[in-house]
Amino acid sequence: MPYHKSCLKVIRRSEKARIRNNQMKSRITTAIKKLRATKSKETAEKALKAVYSILDKAVKTNVIHRNNSANKKSALSKIVKKFEK
C-alpha cells in the first residue's frame, strides 16, 4: 500500500473516475437496449436522439473513443431507418 500523500490522492481520484466511467457506460447500454426494444417509429426517433446525446457526453468526457461512438450511432440509425419502411 502506498504511503505518499500524492499516491493516495491518485488512488482516490482514479477510483472516482472508475465509478463515473462505469455509470456512463451503463447509461449507454441501457439507452441502446431501450432503443432496440421500441416498436414504433416515433419512440425510436426520440430514443435515438437520447442515445446520441449520451454518446456525445461520453466522448466529451473521454469515456469512449469518438470512433466507437460514431460506429454505434451509425448502427443505431440503421435500425431506426428500418421503421420507415
Backbone bond lengths (Angstrom), bond angles and torsions (degrees), N, CA, C in turn:
res aa  C-N    CA-C-N  psi(-1)  N-CA   C-N-CA  omega(-1)  CA-C   N-CA-C  phi
1 M - - - 1.449 - - 1.529 108.56 -
2 P 1.326 117.85 128.80 1.468 119.77 179.53 1.524 111.10 -69.15
3 Y 1.300 115.05 150.32 1.459 119.19 -178.50 1.525 112.20 -122.64
4 H 1.340 118.22 -1.00 1.458 119.89 175.09 1.518 109.20 -75.47
5 K 1.323 115.34 145.13 1.466 119.20 -179.55 1.519 111.28 -59.90
6 S 1.328 116.77 -43.14 1.461 119.87 -177.01 1.522 111.50 -65.81
7 C 1.317 117.52 -35.56 1.464 120.97 178.32 1.523 110.99 -66.53
8 L 1.322 115.76 -40.96 1.457 119.22 178.33 1.528 111.05 -64.74
9 K 1.325 116.05 -37.67 1.472 120.02 178.06 1.521 110.57 -65.18
10 V 1.334 116.56 -41.15 1.465 120.35 179.39 1.524 110.23 -62.62
11 I 1.310 116.56 -40.81 1.467 120.51 179.03 1.527 110.45 -63.06
12 R 1.323 117.16 -44.94 1.468 120.43 178.84 1.522 110.96 -62.29
13 R 1.328 115.44 -44.15 1.463 120.85 -177.55 1.530 111.19 -65.50
14 S 1.320 116.19 -42.30 1.464 119.27 -178.88 1.526 111.19 -69.14
15 E 1.307 117.71 -32.37 1.467 120.81 177.27 1.536 110.30 -66.26
16 K 1.323 116.80 -42.40 1.466 120.34 177.47 1.523 110.56 -63.48
17 A 1.324 116.75 -40.82 1.462 121.07 179.70 1.521 110.43 -66.18
18 R 1.320 117.71 -38.99 1.460 121.94 179.01 1.524 110.76 -61.88
19 I 1.315 116.01 -43.64 1.467 120.35 179.28 1.521 110.43 -65.00
20 R 1.332 116.73 -43.92 1.477 121.37 178.68 1.522 110.88 -61.31
21 N 1.324 117.01 -43.85 1.461 121.24 -179.13 1.527 111.07 -64.43
22 N 1.328 116.90 -42.14 1.457 119.90 178.98 1.521 111.67 -64.83
23 Q 1.329 116.52 -37.83 1.461 119.96 177.50 1.526 110.78 -63.53
24 M 1.317 116.80 -42.77 1.459 120.62 -179.02 1.522 110.53 -66.53
25 K 1.322 117.54 -42.64 1.461 120.23 178.45 1.523 110.99 -63.92
26 S 1.321 116.97 -36.66 1.453 120.78 177.80 1.531 110.32 -66.40
27 R 1.320 116.98 -40.49 1.469 120.27 176.99 1.521 110.71 -60.90
28 I 1.331 116.58 -40.39 1.466 120.78 179.91 1.523 110.22 -62.53
29 T 1.337 116.81 -49.36 1.462 119.51 -176.17 1.520 112.01 -65.61
30 T 1.327 118.54 -39.50 1.461 119.89 179.68 1.522 110.99 -68.74
31 A 1.327 117.63 -37.40 1.467 120.26 178.51 1.530 110.29 -66.01
32 I 1.317 117.23 -38.95 1.462 120.56 178.60 1.527 110.11 -67.37
33 K 1.323 117.64 -39.91 1.461 120.74 177.67 1.527 110.83 -62.40
34 K 1.334 117.00 -41.63 1.464 120.13 177.79 1.519 110.90 -62.74
35 L 1.324 116.84 -40.55 1.460 120.70 179.35 1.523 110.54 -63.87
36 R 1.317 117.29 -44.84 1.465 120.54 -179.07 1.523 111.96 -67.14
37 A 1.335 117.74 -25.22 1.461 121.41 -177.94 1.527 112.84 -84.84
38 T 1.320 118.38 -9.36 1.462 119.80 -177.33 1.517 110.68 -69.67
39 K 1.331 114.80 154.35 1.463 120.77 -177.90 1.522 112.83 -114.66
40 S 1.339 117.62 -23.61 1.464 119.40 -177.24 1.525 111.16 -110.20
41 K 1.302 114.46 159.76 1.461 120.77 -176.71 1.528 111.49 -67.37
42 E 1.337 116.83 -41.92 1.470 120.47 -176.63 1.526 111.88 -63.96
43 T 1.318 116.12 -45.82 1.469 118.27 179.90 1.521 110.98 -68.68
44 A 1.326 116.37 -32.43 1.466 119.39 178.42 1.523 110.90 -65.88
45 E 1.326 116.88 -39.81 1.465 119.67 178.88 1.525 111.67 -66.70
46 K 1.326 116.72 -39.07 1.471 119.96 177.06 1.527 110.34 -65.18
47 A 1.320 115.88 -43.14 1.464 119.93 179.54 1.527 110.82 -65.46
48 L 1.344 116.84 -37.43 1.468 120.37 178.76 1.524 110.71 -63.53
49 K 1.322 116.21 -41.03 1.463 120.23 178.08 1.531 110.53 -62.05
50 A 1.319 116.88 -40.83 1.468 121.19 178.75 1.529 110.93 -66.09
51 V 1.320 116.75 -40.58 1.472 120.45 179.53 1.521 109.94 -65.70
52 Y 1.334 117.23 -41.77 1.465 120.41 177.52 1.521 110.61 -57.55
53 S 1.323 116.44 -43.72 1.460 120.81 -179.37 1.531 111.12 -62.64
54 I 1.317 115.85 -45.22 1.466 119.99 -179.22 1.524 110.38 -64.57
55 L 1.335 116.85 -42.34 1.467 119.97 179.30 1.524 111.53 -63.79
56 D 1.344 117.13 -40.77 1.461 119.88 179.00 1.528 111.65 -63.59
57 K 1.329 116.28 -38.85 1.459 119.70 177.65 1.525 110.96 -66.26
58 A 1.321 116.72 -37.88 1.470 120.59 179.45 1.523 110.63 -65.97
59 V 1.323 116.88 -37.92 1.466 120.38 177.80 1.530 109.86 -68.23
60 K 1.315 115.80 -41.02 1.459 120.05 -178.28 1.526 112.02 -63.18
61 T 1.326 117.00 -34.04 1.462 120.79 -179.45 1.526 112.41 -96.39
62 N 1.349 117.59 12.38 1.462 123.94 176.27 1.521 113.45 61.43
63 V 1.333 116.96 32.68 1.457 119.77 175.63 1.524 109.32 -80.76
64 I 1.341 116.79 -41.68 1.457 121.61 175.51 1.521 108.66 -127.97
65 H 1.321 115.99 162.25 1.456 121.40 179.91 1.522 109.72 -79.14
66 R 1.315 116.94 151.94 1.458 120.62 -176.83 1.522 112.34 -65.19
67 N 1.325 117.42 -31.57 1.465 119.47 177.01 1.525 111.30 -69.82
68 N 1.321 116.56 -36.13 1.454 121.30 175.96 1.525 109.60 -61.46
69 S 1.312 116.17 -43.06 1.457 121.22 177.89 1.526 111.01 -63.48
70 A 1.317 116.83 -43.58 1.459 120.76 -179.44 1.526 110.89 -63.32
71 N 1.334 117.15 -39.92 1.460 120.24 178.60 1.528 111.39 -64.87
72 K 1.337 116.52 -41.35 1.461 120.19 178.58 1.522 110.55 -65.02
73 K 1.330 117.32 -42.75 1.466 121.17 180.00 1.524 110.53 -61.61
74 S 1.316 116.42 -42.78 1.456 121.02 -179.21 1.526 110.83 -62.99
75 A 1.308 117.11 -46.75 1.463 120.88 -178.75 1.524 111.35 -64.54
76 L 1.328 116.25 -40.04 1.458 119.54 -178.62 1.528 111.97 -71.81
77 S 1.325 117.04 -34.53 1.466 119.06 178.40 1.525 110.26 -67.40
78 K 1.327 117.12 -31.94 1.469 120.24 175.53 1.529 110.45 -64.27
79 I 1.319 116.24 -38.58 1.458 119.88 178.57 1.527 110.73 -64.27
80 V 1.327 116.08 -42.45 1.465 120.26 -178.51 1.520 110.58 -69.05
81 K 1.335 118.06 -35.14 1.453 120.51 179.47 1.527 112.23 -65.39
82 K 1.323 117.73 -25.76 1.457 120.47 178.43 1.530 111.46 -66.50
83 F 1.332 118.05 -23.86 1.459 121.25 177.70 1.523 112.05 -68.64
84 E 1.326 116.90 -25.16 1.459 120.58 -176.05 1.518 112.01 -72.59
85 K 1.329 117.99 -22.91 1.463 120.45 -177.27 1.516 112.28 -74.40
